[in-house]
Amino acid sequence: MRVLFAGSPEVAVPTLRALAERHDVVAALTRPPARRRRRGSDEPSPVALAARELGIEVLEWPSLRTPEAQAGIEALGVDVAVVVAYGVLVPQTLLDLPRLGWVNLHFSLLPAYRGAAPVQWAVRQGEELTGASVFRLTAGLDACPVIGTMTETVRPRDTSGELLDRLAVSGAPLVLHCLDALADQTAVLAEQPTEGVSLAPRILPADARVPWSDPALAVDRFVRSMTPAPGAWTELDGARVKVGPVLPAWATRRGGPPEIPDGLEPGEIAVTKAGVWVGTGGQPVELGDVAPAGKSWMPAAAWARGARLEPGARFS
């Protein structure tokens, strides 16, 4: 089949590569080059880099509502368009062009976690099972007929990045299977149930401040859900500190139970021989890696030595 691919981040690349092995991917739609580091020039998206490596034409329109974009896509004469984390709205005039429509790989078991950040919200909510869905793209927030699904176990210490990487790989063959079913007219498009709907809105950096007053379990899930993006953070004396995954007091550790300080207030920091601990709304959690403002990631113990923390120091 002649396929148009639309995607931007690294998690879209496995599906692009899988499609290129089986079908004629005539072009890749992706976001225009953007500055991805604080200092540096604009860089093409991971999908753009992969597409050029595969010899696929790259289309980097910032919008699909321009006459140029609409005429360009119509001229491709594709049978189907496949979307994975593209990040640009597809207007109805383009949805009607491919013979088999536009299909989207979404990283949740719809109708759960409709929206831009399904994996982050699944980790934050403590889900033990998630997956991916392929659906026919229509108007509406992921409320489209589903063609196929696959499941994935959420591991106890998964970050959103680790889980998303696995879903990106296992979701690629699901897309191929659904395209085969559409092509031979055996696909069953199932309307999503009205029960079990949950939303997964986009998470901005401002939303990633660690809520130390929450119970330890919630703090643990929160930090893992924000890792690596947008990145959990807190403040100490008005300076921002990035926080990597924490270890709850009850988590298994080598060498036996750790020395856990008692009576810590939410956000209060205590340094022991066993590690650096922070109070929560329940039991303390142990810090893993941290990154002070303008510095690289480092073990919490090394950071604490350099920070020369006063007794009672507290993250806000």
BAVEX-628306 format. One record per atom (N, C-alpha, C): residue number from 1; x, y, z. Coordinates in steps of 0.05 Angstrom, whole numbers. Atoms other than C-alpha are relative to their C-alpha. Layout:
// residues N
NUM; X; Y; Z;
...
END
This chain:
// residues 316
1; 17; -24; 0;
1; 0; 0; 0;
1; 18; 25; 0;
2; -13; -26; -1;
2; 20; 72; -10;
2; -9; 13; 27;
3; 5; -9; -27;
3; 26; 101; 60;
3; 12; 27; 5;
4; -10; -25; -11;
4; 32; 171; 88;
4; 4; -3; 30;
5; -5; 2; -29;
5; 64; 172; 157;
5; 1; 27; 12;
6; 0; -26; -14;
6; 53; 228; 207;
6; 9; -5; 29;
7; -10; 3; -27;
7; 94; 231; 271;
7; 24; 19; 4;
8; -22; -18; -6;
8; 147; 271; 307;
8; 21; -11; 19;
9; -20; 8; -20;
9; 181; 243; 370;
9; 12; -27; -5;
10; -14; 25; 2;
10; 226; 183; 379;
10; -19; -24; 2;
11; 18; 23; -3;
11; 168; 138; 400;
11; -15; -6; -26;
12; 13; 6; 26;
12; 140; 144; 329;
12; 17; -15; -19;
13; -19; 11; 19;
13; 203; 118; 296;
13; -4; -30; -4;
14; 4; 28; 5;
14; 191; 43; 308;
14; -22; -7; -19;
15; 22; 5; 19;
15; 125; 46; 271;
15; 8; 8; -28;
16; -10; -8; 26;
16; 156; 85; 214;
16; 18; -21; -13;
17; -18; 20; 11;
17; 211; 34; 206;
17; -15; -26; -7;
18; 15; 24; 6;
18; 162; -24; 209;
18; -17; 3; -25;
19; 15; -6; 24;
19; 118; 8; 156;
19; 18; -1; -25;
20; -18; -2; 23;
20; 178; 21; 110;
20; 9; -28; -9;
21; -7; 27; 8;
21; 194; -54; 111;
21; -22; -15; -15;
22; 23; 15; 11;
22; 124; -75; 89;
22; -15; 15; -22;
23; 17; -17; 18;
23; 94; -17; 50;
23; 17; 22; -13;
24; -13; -23; 14;
24; 111; 41; 4;
24; -7; 25; 15;
25; 5; -25; -15;
25; 117; 99; 52;
25; 10; 23; -17;
26; -7; -20; 20;
26; 115; 157; 4;
26; 9; 26; 11;
27; -9; -25; -12;
27; 125; 214; 53;
27; -5; -2; 30;
28; 3; -2; -29;
28; 132; 230; 127;
28; -6; 28; 8;
29; 7; -26; -11;
29; 95; 288; 157;
29; 11; 2; 28;
30; -11; -3; -27;
30; 130; 316; 219;
30; 1; 29; 7;
31; -2; -28; -9;
31; 137; 378; 261;
31; 25; 13; -12;
32; -24; -14; 10;
32; 185; 431; 234;
32; 23; -1; 20;
33; -22; -1; -19;
33; 255; 436; 264;
33; -5; 19; 23;
34; 4; -16; -24;
34; 255; 463; 335;
34; 24; -2; 17;
35; -23; 0; -19;
35; 305; 481; 389;
35; -7; -20; 22;
36; 5; 21; -19;
36; 308; 419; 433;
36; 19; 2; 24;
37; -18; -5; -23;
37; 364; 444; 479;
37; 0; 30; 5;
38; 0; -28; -8;
38; 370; 509; 517;
38; 19; 16; -17;
39; -19; -13; 17;
39; 431; 527; 477;
39; 5; -17; -24;
40; -4; 15; 25;
40; 437; 506; 405;
40; -19; 9; -22;
41; 17; -7; 23;
41; 406; 511; 337;
41; -24; -18; -2;
42; 24; 17; 4;
42; 340; 483; 313;
42; 8; -27; -11;
43; -7; 27; 8;
43; 341; 408; 303;
43; -25; -13; -12;
44; 22; 15; 11;
44; 297; 364; 259;
44; -11; -20; 20;
45; 12; 20; -18;
45; 249; 316; 294;
45; 13; -27; -4;
46; -10; 27; 3;
46; 270; 244; 306;
46; -12; -14; -24;
47; 13; 12; 23;
47; 219; 223; 253;
47; 13; 10; -26;
48; -13; -11; 24;
48; 251; 270; 202;
48; 27; -13; -5;
49; -27; 13; 3;
49; 320; 241; 215;
49; -3; -29; -10;
50; 3; 28; 8;
50; 295; 169; 209;
50; -11; -2; -29;
51; 11; 1; 27;
51; 255; 184; 146;
51; 21; 6; -21;
52; -21; -6; 19;
52; 314; 215; 111;
52; 20; -23; -2;
53; -18; 24; 0;
53; 357; 155; 131;
53; -13; -22; -18;
54; 14; 20; 16;
54; 304; 111; 98;
54; -6; 8; -29;
55; 5; -10; 27;
55; 301; 154; 35;
55; -29; 8; -4;
56; 28; -8; 2;
56; 230; 178; 50;
56; -2; 31; 0;
57; 4; -29; 2;
57; 208; 248; 31;
57; -11; 11; 27;
58; 8; -12; -26;
58; 199; 293; 93;
58; -15; 26; -6;
59; 17; -23; 3;
59; 143; 344; 97;
59; -2; 13; 28;
60; -1; -13; -27;
60; 151; 395; 154;
60; -17; 25; 1;
61; 18; -23; -2;
61; 91; 440; 149;
61; -9; 5; 29;
62; 10; -5; -27;
62; 72; 475; 214;
62; -30; -3; 3;
63; 29; 3; 0;
63; -1; 470; 195;
63; -9; -16; -24;
64; 11; 14; 23;
64; -43; 425; 150;
64; -24; 14; -12;
65; 23; -15; 10;
65; -95; 478; 137;
65; 7; 19; -23;
66; -8; -17; 22;
66; -55; 515; 84;
66; -6; -13; -27;
67; 4; 12; 26;
67; -70; 506; 10;
67; 23; -17; -10;
68; -23; 15; 8;
68; 1; 482; 0;
68; -1; -28; 12;
69; 0; 26; -13;
69; -6; 426; 51;
69; -23; -17; -11;
70; 23; 16; 9;
70; -75; 404; 28;
70; 5; -10; -29;
71; -6; 8; 28;
71; -54; 403; -46;
71; 22; -21; 0;
72; -22; 19; 0;
72; 11; 367; -29;
72; -8; -28; 9;
73; 9; 26; -10;
73; -23; 311; 10;
73; -19; -13; -21;
74; 18; 12; 21;
74; -77; 302; -43;
74; 16; -11; -23;
75; -16; 9; 23;
75; -23; 296; -97;
75; 14; -26; 6;
76; -14; 25; -6;
76; 9; 237; -59;
76; -15; -24; -8;
77; 16; 23; 8;
77; -49; 192; -75;
77; 4; -25; 17;
78; -5; 23; -18;
78; -40; 148; -13;
78; -25; -16; 5;
79; 22; 17; -8;
79; -83; 90; 7;
79; -8; 4; 29;
80; 5; -3; -28;
80; -77; 104; 81;
80; 21; 19; 12;
81; -19; -17; -15;
81; -45; 153; 130;
81; 1; -11; 28;
82; -5; 11; -27;
82; -15; 128; 196;
82; 11; 23; 17;
83; -8; -22; -18;
83; -8; 176; 255;
83; 10; -12; 26;
84; -10; 7; -26;
84; 36; 166; 316;
84; 13; 25; 12;
85; -10; -23; -14;
85; 45; 226; 362;
85; 10; 22; -19;
86; -7; -20; 20;
86; 45; 276; 305;
86; 0; 28; 12;
87; 1; -26; -13;
87; 23; 337; 345;
87; -11; 23; -16;
88; 13; -20; 17;
88; -13; 374; 289;
88; -28; -10; -7;
89; 27; 8; 5;
89; -88; 374; 280;
89; -4; -5; -30;
90; 6; 8; 28;
90; -112; 339; 216;
90; -28; 10; -6;
91; 27; -10; 6;
91; -171; 377; 185;
91; -17; -21; -15;
92; 18; 19; 11;
92; -232; 340; 161;
92; 4; -3; -31;
93; -4; 2; 29;
93; -217; 357; 88;
93; 22; -20; -7;
94; -21; 19; 5;
94; -154; 314; 93;
94; -7; -28; 9;
95; 7; 26; -10;
95; -185; 258; 133;
95; -15; -16; -21;
96; 16; 14; 20;
96; -229; 241; 74;
96; 16; -8; -25;
97; -15; 5; 25;
97; -173; 236; 23;
97; 9; -30; -4;
98; -10; 27; 5;
98; -140; 167; 33;
98; -23; -20; -2;
99; 21; 20; 5;
99; -181; 107; 10;
99; -7; -15; 26;
100; 5; 14; -25;
100; -173; 73; 78;
100; 0; 18; 24;
101; 1; -19; -22;
101; -173; 136; 119;
101; 27; 5; 14;
102; -23; -5; -18;
102; -125; 158; 174;
102; -3; -18; 24;
103; 1; 17; -24;
103; -108; 110; 230;
103; 22; 10; 20;
104; -17; -12; -21;
104; -76; 131; 296;
104; 8; -22; 20;
105; -9; 17; -22;
105; -33; 91; 345;
105; 1; 17; 25;
106; 2; -15; -25;
106; -51; 115; 415;
106; 8; -18; 23;
107; -12; 17; -21;
107; -14; 91; 477;
107; -17; -2; 25;
108; 17; 7; -23;
108; -73; 71; 521;
108; -21; -20; -10;
109; 22; 18; 7;
109; -130; 21; 522;
109; -26; 17; 1;
110; 23; -17; 2;
110; -185; 67; 498;
110; -26; -14; 8;
111; 2; -29; -4;
111; -231; 96; 524;
111; 16; 12; 23;
112; -16; -10; -22;
112; -182; 102; 582;
112; 22; 19; -11;
113; -22; -19; 5;
113; -134; 161; 580;
113; 0; 10; -28;
114; 0; -15; 25;
114; -156; 199; 520;
114; 15; 26; 4;
115; -14; -25; -2;
115; -110; 257; 507;
115; 30; -3; -7;
116; -27; -3; 9;
116; -38; 278; 497;
116; 21; -15; 17;
117; -20; 11; -18;
117; -4; 244; 557;
117; -11; -26; 13;
118; 12; 24; -12;
118; -35; 174; 567;
118; 19; -16; 17;
119; -19; 16; -15;
119; 28; 140; 591;
119; 7; 13; 27;
120; -6; -14; -25;
120; 45; 193; 643;
120; -23; -3; 20;
121; 23; 2; -18;
121; -25; 191; 671;
121; -4; -29; 10;
122; 2; 28; -9;
122; -26; 115; 673;
122; 19; -7; 22;
123; -20; 5; -21;
123; 38; 113; 714;
123; -8; 15; 25;
124; 8; -16; -23;
124; 14; 169; 759;
124; -23; -12; 15;
125; 23; 12; -13;
125; -51; 133; 773;
125; 5; -28; 10;
126; -7; 27; -11;
126; -16; 68; 790;
126; -13; -23; -15;
127; 11; 22; 16;
127; -45; 27; 733;
127; 20; -24; -1;
128; -17; 24; 2;
128; -19; -45; 731;
128; 0; -11; -28;
129; 3; 10; 28;
129; -41; -57; 659;
129; -8; 24; -17;
130; 7; -20; 19;
130; -42; -11; 600;
130; 4; -12; -28;
131; -3; 11; 27;
131; -32; -19; 525;
131; 0; 21; -21;
132; 2; -19; 23;
132; -42; 13; 457;
132; -24; -7; -16;
133; 24; 3; 17;
133; -101; 23; 411;
133; 6; 12; -27;
134; 0; -12; 27;
134; -105; 34; 336;
134; -29; 7; -7;
135; 28; -8; 7;
135; -166; 74; 315;
135; -1; 16; -25;
136; 4; -16; 24;
136; -195; 106; 254;
136; -4; 29; 8;
137; 0; -28; -8;
137; -183; 181; 260;
137; -25; 14; -11;
138; 23; -17; 7;
138; -246; 223; 260;
138; 0; 24; 18;
139; 2; -23; -18;
139; -267; 288; 293;
139; -5; -9; 28;
140; 5; 8; -28;
140; -264; 284; 369;
140; 26; -9; 13;
141; -24; 6; -15;
141; -213; 272; 424;
141; 3; -29; 4;
142; -5; 29; -2;
142; -192; 200; 412;
142; -26; -16; 3;
143; 25; 14; -3;
143; -266; 182; 413;
143; -9; -13; -26;
144; 3; 11; 27;
144; -260; 143; 348;
144; -3; -30; 1;
145; 2; 29; 1;
145; -276; 72; 327;
145; 27; -14; 1;
146; -26; 14; -5;
146; -221; 24; 350;
146; 1; -25; -19;
147; -4; 22; 19;
147; -192; -26; 300;
147; 14; -23; 15;
148; -14; 21; -14;
148; -145; -64; 347;
148; 14; 10; 25;
149; -14; -8; -25;
149; -111; -64; 415;
149; 21; -21; 7;
150; -19; 19; -13;
150; -52; -96; 452;
150; 4; 10; 28;
151; -4; -7; -28;
151; -36; -98; 526;
151; 29; -1; 8;
152; -27; -2; -10;
152; 27; -83; 565;
152; -1; 3; 30;
153; -1; -2; -29;
153; 42; -94; 639;
153; 16; 24; 8;
154; -15; -22; -12;
154; 63; -34; 679;
154; 16; -11; 23;
155; -17; 12; -21;
155; 123; -56; 720;
155; 1; 19; 24;
156; 2; -16; -24;
156; 128; -33; 792;
156; 17; 25; 1;
157; -18; -23; -1;
157; 186; 15; 781;
157; 2; 14; -27;
158; -1; -13; 26;
158; 170; 37; 710;
158; -2; 30; 2;
159; 5; -29; 6;
159; 180; 110; 691;
159; -17; 1; -25;
160; 17; -3; 25;
160; 135; 138; 637;
160; 17; -4; -25;
161; -17; 4; 23;
161; 195; 138; 590;
161; 5; -29; -6;
162; -5; 29; 5;
162; 210; 64; 600;
162; -24; -14; -11;
163; 25; 13; 9;
163; 138; 44; 592;
163; -7; 9; -29;
164; 6; -10; 27;
164; 129; 88; 530;
164; 18; -12; -20;
165; -18; 13; 18;
165; 191; 58; 498;
165; -9; -28; -7;
166; 10; 27; 6;
166; 162; -12; 505;
166; -25; 1; -17;
167; 25; -3; 15;
167; 94; 10; 479;
167; 6; 8; -29;
168; -7; -8; 27;
168; 127; 43; 419;
168; 9; -23; -17;
169; -10; 24; 15;
169; 161; -22; 399;
169; -22; -20; -5;
170; 21; 20; 3;
170; 103; -68; 412;
170; -24; 10; -15;
171; 23; -11; 15;
171; 53; -20; 380;
171; 4; -1; -30;
172; -6; 0; 29;
172; 88; -23; 312;
172; -13; -24; -14;
173; 14; 22; 14;
173; 65; -94; 294;
173; -30; 1; 2;
174; 29; -3; -1;
174; -5; -77; 318;
174; -9; 17; -23;
175; 7; -16; 23;
175; -7; -22; 266;
175; 0; -16; -26;
176; -1; 16; 25;
176; 15; -70; 211;
176; -23; -19; -1;
177; 23; 18; -1;
177; -38; -120; 233;
177; -26; 14; -8;
178; 24; -14; 5;
178; -92; -68; 231;
178; -2; 10; -29;
179; 0; -8; 28;
179; -71; -43; 162;
179; -7; -24; -18;
180; 7; 25; 15;
180; -75; -115; 136;
180; -30; -5; 1;
181; 29; 5; -3;
181; -145; -121; 164;
181; -16; 20; -16;
182; 15; -20; 16;
182; -167; -56; 132;
182; 2; -6; -30;
183; -4; 6; 28;
183; -137; -76; 65;
183; -17; -23; -10;
184; 16; 23; 9;
184; -172; -143; 62;
184; -28; 0; 10;
185; 28; -4; -9;
185; -236; -116; 92;
185; -10; -19; 22;
186; 8; 16; -23;
186; -235; -160; 154;
186; 1; 16; 26;
187; -2; -16; -24;
187; -225; -103; 203;
187; -28; 5; 11;
188; 25; -6; -15;
188; -280; -94; 255;
188; 5; 25; 15;
189; -3; -26; -14;
189; -286; -22; 277;
189; -20; 1; 22;
190; 17; 1; -24;
190; -313; -22; 348;
190; -3; 27; 12;
191; 5; -26; -13;
191; -345; 40; 376;
191; 9; -2; 29;
192; -9; 1; -28;
192; -315; 58; 443;
192; -23; 2; 19;
193; 22; -1; -19;
193; -359; 46; 504;
193; -1; 28; 13;
194; 3; -25; -14;
194; -386; 106; 541;
194; 9; -1; 29;
195; -10; 3; -28;
195; -364; 77; 608;
195; 31; -3; -1;
196; -29; 3; -3;
196; -292; 78; 632;
196; 16; 21; -14;
197; -14; -22; 14;
197; -274; 143; 597;
197; 17; 15; 21;
198; -17; -17; -17;
198; -215; 180; 629;
198; 17; 17; -19;
199; -14; -19; 17;
199; -175; 239; 603;
199; 29; 2; 10;
200; -29; -2; -5;
200; -99; 248; 599;
200; 10; 26; -13;
201; -8; -25; 13;
201; -87; 322; 585;
201; 30; 4; 0;
202; -28; -6; 2;
202; -20; 349; 565;
202; 11; 10; 26;
203; -12; -8; -25;
203; 28; 358; 623;
203; 23; 19; -6;
204; -20; -21; 4;
204; 69; 422; 624;
204; 21; 0; 22;
205; -20; -1; -21;
205; 133; 434; 662;
205; -10; 12; 27;
206; 11; -12; -25;
206; 94; 477; 712;
206; -16; -20; 16;
207; 17; 20; -13;
207; 51; 416; 728;
207; 17; -21; 14;
208; -17; 22; -9;
208; 112; 374; 748;
208; 14; 5; 26;
209; -12; -6; -27;
209; 127; 404; 816;
209; -9; -22; 19;
210; 5; 24; -17;
210; 132; 347; 867;
210; -18; 8; 23;
211; 19; -6; -22;
211; 73; 347; 916;
211; 8; -15; 25;
212; -11; 15; -23;
212; 111; 328; 979;
212; -21; -5; 22;
213; 21; 5; -21;
213; 48; 333; 1022;
213; -17; -24; -7;
214; 15; 24; 7;
214; 18; 274; 984;
214; 12; -25; 14;
215; -12; 24; -11;
215; 27; 203; 1012;
215; 24; -9; -16;
216; -25; 9; 13;
216; 94; 169; 995;
216; -6; -15; -26;
217; 7; 15; 24;
217; 61; 122; 945;
217; -6; 19; -23;
218; 7; -19; 21;
218; 32; 181; 907;
218; 24; 16; -10;
219; -24; -15; 8;
219; 98; 219; 908;
219; 18; -18; -18;
220; -15; 18; 16;
220; 134; 158; 881;
220; -11; -2; -29;
221; 13; 2; 26;
221; 84; 150; 824;
221; 2; 26; -15;
222; -1; -26; 13;
222; 84; 224; 809;
222; 27; 4; -13;
223; -26; -5; 11;
223; 159; 228; 801;
223; 6; -18; -24;
224; -5; 18; 22;
224; 163; 166; 758;
224; -16; 7; -25;
225; 17; -8; 23;
225; 106; 192; 715;
225; 11; 24; -15;
226; -12; -24; 13;
226; 144; 256; 701;
226; 28; -5; -11;
227; -28; 7; 9;
227; 209; 219; 683;
227; -1; -14; -27;
228; -18; -23; 0;
228; 239; 237; 635;
228; -13; 27; -6;
229; 12; -25; 8;
229; 189; 289; 610;
229; -28; 2; 13;
230; -16; -25; 2;
230; 170; 340; 629;
230; 22; 3; 22;
231; -21; -1; -20;
231; 215; 324; 689;
231; -10; 11; 27;
232; 9; -8; -26;
232; 196; 327; 763;
232; 20; 20; 12;
233; -18; -19; -11;
233; 224; 386; 802;
233; -12; 10; 27;
234; 8; -12; -25;
234; 221; 421; 869;
234; 18; 24; 4;
235; -17; -23; -5;
235; 253; 482; 901;
235; 12; -1; 28;
236; -14; -2; -25;
236; 304; 492; 956;
236; 11; 29; 2;
237; -9; -28; -3;
237; 314; 564; 981;
237; -4; 16; -25;
238; 6; -15; 24;
238; 282; 589; 918;
238; 13; -9; -25;
239; -13; 10; 24;
239; 326; 550; 870;
239; -12; -27; -8;
240; 13; 24; 10;
240; 297; 495; 827;
240; 20; -23; 0;
241; -15; 24; 0;
241; 322; 424; 835;
241; -16; -22; -14;
242; 14; 22; 14;
242; 304; 368; 786;
242; 3; -25; 17;
243; 1; 24; -17;
243; 285; 303; 819;
243; -5; -25; -18;
244; 4; 26; 13;
244; 294; 233; 790;
244; -17; -18; 17;
245; 17; 18; -15;
245; 255; 172; 813;
245; 10; -4; 29;
246; -6; 4; -28;
246; 251; 164; 888;
246; -5; -29; 8;
247; 4; 28; -9;
247; 251; 100; 929;
247; -16; 1; 26;
248; 16; 0; -25;
248; 195; 91; 980;
248; 13; -16; 22;
249; -13; 13; -22;
249; 215; 69; 1049;
249; -4; -30; 1;
250; 7; 29; -1;
250; 181; 1; 1040;
250; 12; -16; -23;
251; -11; 14; 23;
251; 217; -15; 975;
251; 23; -18; 8;
252; -21; 19; -6;
252; 265; -74; 976;
252; 27; 13; -7;
253; -27; -11; 4;
253; 338; -53; 983;
253; 21; -22; 6;
254; -21; 19; -6;
254; 402; -93; 981;
254; 13; 8; 27;
255; -13; -6; -25;
255; 436; -100; 1048;
255; -19; 3; 23;
256; 19; -1; -23;
256; 373; -102; 1090;
256; -14; 27; 2;
257; 16; -24; -3;
257; 325; -48; 1115;
257; 18; 25; 4;
258; -16; -24; -4;
258; 353; 23; 1111;
258; -6; 14; 27;
259; 5; -18; -23;
259; 359; 73; 1168;
259; -19; 22; -9;
260; 20; -19; 9;
260; 295; 113; 1160;
260; -5; 20; 22;
261; 5; -20; -20;
261; 289; 179; 1197;
261; -30; 3; 6;
262; 27; -4; -8;
262; 225; 191; 1236;
262; -8; 29; 2;
263; 10; -27; -5;
263; 181; 252; 1241;
263; 6; 21; -20;
264; -6; -21; 20;
264; 199; 287; 1177;
264; -26; 13; -10;
265; 23; -14; 12;
265; 150; 340; 1154;
265; 2; -2; -31;
266; -1; 1; 30;
266; 130; 341; 1080;
266; 21; 19; -11;
267; -21; -16; 12;
267; 190; 365; 1040;
267; 25; 3; 17;
268; -24; -3; -17;
268; 238; 363; 1099;
268; 21; -21; -8;
269; -22; 16; 9;
269; 306; 334; 1082;
269; 16; -10; 23;
270; -17; 11; -20;
270; 346; 287; 1125;
270; 22; -17; -13;
271; -22; 15; 11;
271; 415; 258; 1109;
271; 9; -21; 20;
272; -10; 22; -18;
272; 434; 190; 1139;
272; 22; -15; -15;
273; -20; 17; 12;
273; 487; 139; 1126;
273; -12; -16; -23;
274; 13; 16; 20;
274; 436; 101; 1084;
274; -8; 16; -25;
275; 9; -15; 22;
275; 417; 159; 1039;
275; -12; 27; 8;
276; 12; -26; -4;
276; 381; 225; 1031;
276; -30; -4; -1;
277; 29; 5; -3;
277; 308; 224; 1054;
277; -15; 26; -1;
278; 18; -23; 0;
278; 250; 271; 1043;
278; -27; -8; 11;
279; 26; 6; -12;
279; 187; 274; 1084;
279; -23; 4; -20;
280; 24; -2; 16;
280; 119; 265; 1051;
280; -24; 1; 18;
281; 24; 1; -16;
281; 47; 262; 1074;
281; -3; -26; 15;
282; -1; 26; -13;
282; 63; 191; 1097;
282; 28; -6; 8;
283; -28; 7; -6;
283; 129; 154; 1103;
283; 19; 16; -18;
284; -19; -14; 17;
284; 193; 187; 1077;
284; 6; -16; -26;
285; -10; 13; 24;
285; 221; 172; 1008;
285; 30; 7; -2;
286; -29; -4; 4;
286; 295; 165; 990;
286; 4; 12; -27;
287; -7; -13; 26;
287; 322; 211; 936;
287; 19; -18; -15;
288; -18; 13; 17;
288; 356; 179; 877;
288; 20; 20; -11;
289; -17; -21; 12;
289; 390; 227; 828;
289; -15; 26; 0;
290; 11; -27; 2;
290; 380; 302; 829;
290; 17; 16; -18;
291; -15; -18; 17;
291; 401; 359; 785;
291; -6; 29; 9;
292; 4; -28; -8;
292; 409; 428; 817;
292; -1; 18; -25;
293; 3; -18; 22;
293; 394; 488; 773;
293; 27; 5; -14;
294; -24; -5; 15;
294; 446; 493; 717;
294; 21; -21; 2;
295; -20; 21; -3;
295; 482; 429; 736;
295; -10; -27; -10;
296; 6; 26; 10;
296; 484; 357; 713;
296; -13; -17; 22;
297; 11; 19; -19;
297; 449; 298; 746;
297; 22; -12; 17;
298; -20; 11; -18;
298; 485; 270; 807;
298; -15; -16; 22;
299; 13; 14; -22;
299; 470; 221; 864;
299; -7; 19; 22;
300; 9; -18; -20;
300; 431; 253; 920;
300; 20; 4; 22;
301; -19; -3; -22;
301; 486; 239; 971;
301; 22; 20; -8;
302; -20; -19; 10;
302; 537; 278; 928;
302; -11; 28; 0;
303; 13; -26; 0;
303; 488; 335; 920;
303; -2; 11; 29;
304; 3; -8; -28;
304; 474; 337; 995;
304; 26; 10; 12;
305; -26; -9; -10;
305; 548; 342; 1011;
305; 7; 28; -10;
306; -6; -26; 11;
306; 557; 400; 964;
306; -18; 22; 9;
307; 19; -20; -8;
307; 494; 435; 986;
307; 3; 9; 28;
308; -4; -7; -28;
308; 515; 435; 1059;
308; -27; 7; 14;
309; 28; -4; -10;
309; 443; 428; 1083;
309; 0; 5; 30;
310; 4; -6; -28;
310; 424; 459; 1149;
310; -21; -19; 11;
311; 21; 16; -12;
311; 382; 418; 1198;
311; -27; 13; -5;
312; 27; -10; 5;
312; 309; 425; 1180;
312; -3; 11; -29;
313; 2; -9; 28;
313; 324; 443; 1106;
313; -24; -14; -13;
314; 25; 11; 11;
314; 261; 433; 1066;
314; -4; 9; -29;
315; 9; -6; 27;
315; 239; 429; 994;
315; -27; 13; 2;
316; 26; -13; 0;
316; 181; 475; 979;
316; -16; -8; -25;
END
